[in-house]
Amino acid sequence: MESLLRRCAQVLGDGGLLTGADVRARTAAWGSGPCEAAAILRPASTAELSHIMRLCHQARQPVVAQGGRTGRSDGCVAGPREVAISLERMRRIEGIDPLGRTLTVQSGVTLQAAQQAAHGASLLLPLDFGARGSATIGGCIATNAGGHRVMRFGMTRNLVLGLEAVLADGRVIDCMSRVTKNNAGYDLKQWFIGSEGTLGIVTRAVLKLSTPQHFCQTALVAAGSFAAMTHLLQAAERRLEGRLSAFEAMWRSYYALASGGAAPPLPAHHPYYVLIESMGNDEQRDQAAFEDLLSGLMEEGHALAAVVARSGRERERLWAIRENTAAYLAWRPVFNYDVSLPIDAMERYVDALEHALRQRWPALRMAVFGHLGDGNLHLAISSGERRDHHAISDRVYSGLTALGGSISGEHGIGLARRDYLHYCRSPEEIAVMRAIKAALDPHDLLNPGKVIPAA
């Protein structure tokens, strides 16, 4: 290890290698303890990463790629016998093509910086979520991040036109195409999107931008039943005519927790709450359509109460409730889940899960929220004991199989969900995943032990 690190330091130059206390000063992942990696390598270019990967490959040294370390599945956690690779020195905005509506960036660029670069060119990078200030583009691609606007613009996968990645042996795969239509053989970039650093380390990307949406309408609405909430969704999709960009659901359990500490915009006694947002470019038309939607829902009784943001500050206040996931950290130890399932199965899934869990842990605490428009729910569950994690996880995930759901909607598999993958992937699918991994990383050096369960 010492010999390898000396050679890597020669490649990386000043500031390129962190060891000891500098490593421990960093968190291993979101909500976890200090990083335990043997060292952190910080290449400043694709050429440097390629070089150190060749050295690691020769030494059979396992490596773990790290972005902003905001993931929820421990996919970036590196052990004491592993070397972490951070692309935080690769933060260059390489170019913007206003005509082709593309943004080319290095992987260490934060999502917020990429959004601002697009905005500066009068364009929109629609990917968005709470950790935008620290999450990196490389991490977003590696985990196929979702966020608030998936129902309109899709996951990260839908926004990547091209990418560059370094393989386990140091070879560089250049798929940096800027064209939308590229049907020439296998789409190799898709192998790396969502692979969580197990197949290669993404170093650069070409992102697809959209026409900017200058006017935003946001409202928080209370609903008396799950059926009423789904009616809200159908009505919003129909009446807003493609402008609906977010439909965020909050069960009372989450809303009461996340809106605490100040006077909430709506009282916390309703069963369900929805944050509805539309984006468009015709202020008068968009505002009229949004207000007609809300007034119609109130008259029909599907909405019990509503508050509309009249300024950017009020909009931020409403979103702050939805993004206040730190509120349930007071329940520590608390277990976080990110599941997807058909919308019409959500109510019975949540009710059956809570009933089963309370049968065993009567004092259990559970908060439910998520991106209802794209079928993605988040669950925060605490029994008060860390030893209950596996039993609770097994119950959360096992109920998804019969519903055709997934154990991860947007946070990936990593280490936290690896041993539950069989609940949503067939033996044949897992076998193909192993074959792809073996083809690109035969010595299992890239993020070993993550995503794919042992054979």
Summary of the structure (lengths in Angstrom):
residues: 455
radius of gyration: 22.6
end to end distance: 28.4
largest distance: 73.1
contacts: 1530
relative contact order: 0.11
helix: 38%
strand: 23%
